[in-house]
Amino acid sequence: MTAKVTIVGAGPGAADLLTFRAARAIAEADIVIWAASLVQEEVLQHAREGVEILDSAAMSLEDVIAVYERARHAGLRCARIHSGDPALWGGTQEQVDRCQELGIEVEIIPGVSSFSAVAALAQRELTIPEVAQSVILTRLGGGKTPMPPGEEVREFARHGTTMALFLSAARSGQLTVELLEGGYPTDTPVIIAYQATWPEELILRCTVGTLEETVKEHKLWKHTLFLVGPALSASGTRSHLYHPGHFHGFRRADPDARKALRAQHRTGRP
């Protein structure tokens, strides 16, 4: 059998947020490497009895690659279970590059990112018409991994749109300063999520002005995500997609509603 490594996005934590494809990859694996500190143990219920299960928390990249090499020589299938979505801060590319060098087939299965899970828990859409039509995913600089020039939080904050900030809770004071320097008013709404979708999840609402004190009050320093922006409290706007004056390949527009919608576009008034 040809060896294969499948990098599985397990989502933010809850085992039932796995996709069918992810569950199938785990079930077919001969070796399962999972992040025990970031993924709930219930995901392992999909693994076959007797397979080799390793905890990546105690493994370096070199340790993981050694397992992949062993799988290549023995023709085994390996499932590497990551938290969230492998496309974001997952240490994914370095594994893919090494596997390609070794001639090992690789598949990546996307997962639910914590920013979309938190938006769902808070029952908020992050892109509200006429308020915010973009979402910036970033993290605070100054941590273990340097930020490239121009990617500081204060620079992104100048856009005034929705931001999702990962890996930043330990420096909430610096985060607050950069958000304010970037132009967010102090009353800009913030959602703070700790351990989203885990049994101990905590969802807090505050503002940019009270962000630091809220984080410190609840002693948050890891496994915490911030959503920031005016869309988090906006209401009274309407998407044109389901407007009776909007048409597409499956629906005709109502003529009167179409005229009203065009007039709205010309005047810029709702």
Steps between C-alpha positions, in 0.01 A plus 500: 500500500622852416567718803285805551486787748166670553502829687160522663337824612314406817330834557514710816445210738157338496531154348171528314638786291717254308405462136399158363822499299708569812331218693559261210871592483541429871316170464727390214826597671760256632665776705316795657688805627275742685539822698364390838517851649298653214264227379242311704572133558164402351647539151694179564176301507529494120836318516513124454574288803867426545641780281804691617399830663756770576460835677664780302524720812825326589632479143720732295474532122793261473316244712192528280700469179669189639154344538417598141824339380415183689157503340659539157725197546216284634233627259281633781234770510551775755236751616639815660215669688535877537274740686299751299572525129843387376526811280536728804791489746518123481864433415360330193719620214825379654352151527372503144838616370685223684255236385541611140878477538459146632258402223207444737146567378327776699136596535372798698145496637367843599342558838280757668711796610444639848410844364197363315409280797505802732286702259248215501500477879446875524232481229668774299578538131843655452421669168203733540384697192612865507692441826775244437563290190842364591649287778866532598656196666818584687691484827689743718868549422780447748438132572708195416452547126596847366243689296597612148532877450165672448297230674473670838154501661492882497545498122220251441277687746506806275257319269232516770347170390458172688816350645561154647805500725667174595782428746483842666338462843827497696568860387154653526639840593710521186206373294275775637758769427546387139127474435451855630801634311359344184183700537238282667289714738506387864136387475566262209345164591724203581418133547751301706482122474691257719506129410224543243285184454665329800291418810676782687448759226460862603353767273535859622386829348680825564645796309847594382514734799426222751682217320809493722313508830259230380785269402680553830184465706444153358872411501512412131836449335466214252235321293334838455372672185386859452246625248505878461299741287176692451330205327477324836218724612363635170137457403244649266687426178389263229681280253398554137529128430146427624352837408198456267663750265811287459511234229726206423495181298228340710275795582351792315484844657172668584487801259388757758748375759772509233426868430508578872833320541653692208378826650659403828834440326483841329420695815703293741205493740342179641 
